[in-house]
Amino acid sequence: MKLLKIATSLPLLLAAPLLMAASQVELYGIVDGGLYVKKTSGKDTTIGIDSGRKSGSRWGLRGSEDLGNGYTVSFKLENGFKLDNGEMDQASAAAPEGRMFGREATLNFHTPYGTIGMGRMGGLLSGMGTYGLMGTNSSPFAAAWSDAKYNLLFTGNNRYDNTIAYKSPTFNNLTLYAQYSFNADGPEYETWRDNSEMASVAATYISGPLKVVGGVQWRDTGISKKLTDGVVKDNSATQRQKNALMAATSVSYDFGTWKLYTAAQLLHGAEAAGTVMTASGKRGEKGLDGYALSLGANVKLYGGDLKAAVAYADGEDKGKTASYGDYEAVQSSLGYLYPLSKRTSVYTVFSYWHVRKVHKTVATNSVTDNFSFALGLSHKF
């Protein structure tokens, strides 16, 4: 399977110079890797070289054509890979070996009345790709920077297949967005109930140094079929949340020498709360209800950027047969980025997060303390 994927990608790579000569096409990317150390209470310390500790390693092609009269067509094809072993990234149940263009694969039609995009893309309330709005406005670490990423405690930082999106023109500093996925992961099935759908609306308000993002998202994860290892399997015994709702907002303000970030999120019937908690009830049961808050800052210091952030999450698994009930988590991070040139930078980051889960039937609760450290190098081309 891997040889087949490599063979099918070679013609595209060989044709890249011809494509660039024919239209406005750019080859770009990031190569990022470094030393990573992690210690979780009750477990051994792990240490090694890891990829994308600051920014996910990637390469991509993007281009556009001006059709005249305010109309333009553009595309973006972005591959994610692991620097430490060379494998493709963005694996999922539908693509267990990763994806050729797993980070993004979009075709966009820009008009005087707004932009329509389609393909695989980041959700509006994520920090990913062309259409992700929350990440870079929620935290100085955005959806990256190892375990300092804001989505350790915040939900919704996902990419979606089979998606269409709309971005309005900007009126009085306000821009509106809408997005819908016909099936979030894998091919679309003929029967509507077999697809995992997603719909969201969002808005941004930008006035000078102030930027505000807000939006809501609905997700149907109660699918009865699931593509796993290339085979469609019955998922009816484990499906859960059919109507998961999420609302999120973030505010940032640039003071010049430093920038402030704040974010908040509400969950109802969610399948997960960041990476700290996953709903464990059976089919048809409710998911997670909860909230998350964060505060961070980026300060210009000694030619680089000093970054700091704290976050808190609290909630409950509403499933009747769920193993755990209440949960809470605290996260704090400190990092520093120093540019060696316009394209190359060195970085370091330290993170601590505490997670407490209350077991519904056992007196002993689950409490973990986690520490991580990363030191790496990131190069853009």
N, C-alpha and C positions, 0 to 999 in steps of 0.2 A: 504493500500500500504506500509506504514512504517513497519507494523508488518510482512508483507511478506518479505521485504528486510532484516529485522533483522533475521527472521527464516532461510533465505537462507544463511546468513553469519555465523550462528552458527556452522555448520559443518566444515567450513574452519578454524574457530578459534579453535575448539576442536581438529582438525587434525594437527594444527601447530606444536606441540611437535613431532609428528610422522614424519612430513616432515623434521624437523630439524635433526632428528636422521638419516634419510635416505640419506641426502645430505648436502652440505654446505649452510644452510639457516639461515638468521639472522632476528630476530625481532627487530625493531628499531622505534624511534619516537621522537616527540617534543610535550611537553605540554606547552602552552604559553597563558598568559592572564594578564590583568591588568586594571587599571583605565583609562578611556578615556574621554576627554572633548573636545567639538568642538563648535565653535561659527562662524556662517555665518552672514554677515551683513543683517539686516532686519528680522532675524529669532531668535527664542529663543535658548539659550544655551542648548546643550545636554550633559548629564553626565551619566556615568554608567560603568559597568564591561563589557569588550569586549574581545573576543578571538583573538589570533594571532596578537597582535599589533606589535611585532617584527618579529616573524616567525609563519607562519600558523601552527596551531596545527594539528598533524598527527600521524598515526602509519602505519607501512608497513612491508612487507616481501621482502627480496631480497636474491638471491642465485645464485650459478653457478656450473657448472660441467666441469671439464677439460677432453676434448675428446682426448687429445694427439696430438703431431705433430703441436702445435701452434693453435689448434682449441678449442674454449670454447663456451659453451652456458650459458647465464645468463638471469635472469628475475628480474623485479621490480614491485611490486604491492603496491601502496601507497594510503591510505585513508586520506581524510581531514575531520576534524570535528570541531565543534564550542564548545569551552570549556564552554562558558557562558550558553548554553542551551542543549548541547549534540547532536544537530542535525548534520547530514552529510552536508558537504560543497560541493563546486563546482557545484552548481545548474545552469541550463541553460534552454533554451526553450525546448530542447529535454529531459532534466532530471530535472524537476522543484523541486523535493524533494531532490536533491543532488545525488551523485554517490558513489557506494561502493568503487571504486578505482578511484576517480575523479582526483587526483593529478597526477597519472601516472599508466599505466598498459602496460608494455613493455616486449617483448621477443627479446633477442639479440643474434646474431651469430657472434662471434669474430673469425677472420681468419688472417693469415699473410698478407692478401691483403686488410684488412679493416674490419669494423664492419657494419653489417646490423641489424637495429632494426625495429620493427613493433608494432602497438598498439595505445594507447592514450598517447600523449607526448607533452611537451612544444615545441613551435616553435624555430627554430634556433636563431631568433632575439629576443627571449624572455629571461627572467631570471628564467625560470622554469625547474626543473627536470634535467634529464640526458643530454638532448640535447640542453637546453637553454644556449646560449653563452654570451648574452649581459649584463644581470643583474649585476652579481658580478664584471664585468669589467667596468661598466658605472658609478657607484656611490658607495660611502661607505655604502649607505643604500640599495643598490641592489633593488630587487622587493619586498621589505618588509618594516619594520619600519614605520608602520602606514602611515600617509600622507606625509612622507619624501621620500617614494618610488620614484624611477626615472620614473616609468611608469605613474605617475600622469600627466605628460606632454608628455611622449613618447608613441608611438603607437606600437602594435605588441606583447604585453606581454600576449600571449594567449596559451591555450592548444588546441590540435587538435585531433579529433577522426580519426580512419581509416587511419592512417599515416604510411608511410615507410620512413626510413632515412638511410643514408650511411655516415660513417666516415672513411676517408682514413688513412693509416699509416702516420706517421710524417716523412717528408723529409726536412732536413736542417731547422728545427724548424717550418716548415709550415705544417698545417693540413687542409684538405679540407672536406667540408660537403655538403650534398644535402638532400632535404626533399620534400615529396609530400603527401598531404592529399586528399583522394578520396571524402570525405565529412567531413567538419570540425566539425559539431555538429549533432549527431544522426546517424541513420542507412543510409547506401548507398541505393539510389533509382535506379530502373532499367533504367530510362531515364537519360542520362548523364546531361542534362541541369537542372535537378532538384536537383543536388548536389552542395554544396558550396565548391569549391576546393581551395587549397593553394599549392604553390610551392615556394621553396626558395633554395638558394645556399649561402654558407658562407665559411670563412677561418679564421684561427687563426695563429698568429705568436708569438712565445714565445722564448725569448732569455734572460736568466737570470732574472733580475727584470722587464724587459719590456714585456708587453703583448698587442697585437693589435688584434682586432676583426673587421671584416667587412663582409657585406652581403647585398643581395637584396631579396625581397619577392614580389610575385604576388598573388593576392587574387581575386577570383570571388565570390562576395557576391550577385550576381543578380539571386538568385535561384527563381524558381516559386512555390516550395513547401517547407513547413517548419513544423517540428514536434513540436507542442505546446501542453503541458499537455497530452502527449501520443497520440495525434490525429494529423494526417497529414492534414494540412490546405493549401488552396491556398494562396500563398504569392505574386502573380503577381502584385497586386495593390500597394504594398509597396516596392518591390525590387528596388535597385538602382545601386550601383557601380558594374559593371561587370568586370572591369579590374583595380583594385586598386594596385598601385605600392608603394613600400617603400624601401629606401636604408638607411643603418645605419652603423655607425662605432664607436668604442670606443678604448681608449688607456689608459692604467694604467702603472704606474712606481713605484716600491717599493724602497724607499730610506733607508729602515731599520727601523728607528724610526717613519717614516711617509710614507704614500702612496698617490699618486696623481691619480685622475680619471678625464677623459674627455670623452664626447660623443656628437655625432651629428646625426641628422636624417632628411631625406627629404621625403615628402609625395606627392603623385599625385593620385587624385581620391579616396582618402581614405574614409572609412566609419566613422572614428572617429580620433580625435587628443588627445591621452591619455584619460583622463576622463573629460577634460574641454570642449570638443566640439564634437557634433555628427552631421553628415550630415543630413539635413532635406528636401532635394529635393525629388521629386516624381520618379516613375519608369523611368529608362533610363537616368536620369540626372547625371551630373558629381558630384563627391564628393568633398572632401577637398584637397586643395593644401597648403602645408606649410612646416615648418621646426621647429626643436627643438635643443637646445644646452644646455649642462650642464657642470659644473665644481665642483669637490668635493675633499675632503681630509680626511684621517683617521690618527690620531696622537696618539701614545702611550703616555698615561698620567696617573700618579698615579696608576699604576697597571691595568688600563683599557684602553678603546679606546674612544677618543673624535672624533666625526664625524660631518662634516659640508658640505653642498652642496647648490648650487644655480642653477637654470635652467630657461630657457626662451623659449617660443613657440610663433610662429606667423604664420598666414595663412588666407585663405579665403575659404568659402563654395561656390563652383562654380555652384551649382544647381540653375536653373532659378526660381524655386518656393520656394527656401529655405528662411526661416524666417530671418536668420542672414547671413551677408556677412563676413566682416573681423573679426578676433578674435586675441587676444594676451593674454598671461598668463605669470606670474612670480612666481617662487616658491623658498623659502629659508627654510632651516632646520638645526637644531642643535641637536645632540643627544650624549648620553654617555652610554657605556656598561661596566659593572664591573662584573668580574667573581667571584662568591662565591666558586666555585669548578670547576673541569674539566667539569662537566655536567650542572651546574646551574649558571645562571647569572641574575643580576638585570639591568634594563635599563630605560632610560627616553629619551623622544624626544619631541621637540617643532617645529611646522611647521606653516608657513604662505604662502598663495598663493592668488594672485590677478588675477581675470579673467575679461576681457572686451570683449563684443560682440557687434558689430555694427548692429543694426536692419536695414533691407533693406527698410521697408516702414513706420516705426514709428520713430518719432524724438527722442524718449527716448531710449537710449542704455541700455544694460544689463551690470551692473558693480557689481561685488561681491568681498568682502574681507573675507577671511577665516582664522581662527586660530584653531589650535588643539594642545593638550598636552596629552601625554601618560606616565604612570609610571607602569612598569610591571615586571613580573618574568617569566623566560623561563628555562625549564628543559629538557634535552635530555636523552634518554635511548636507 
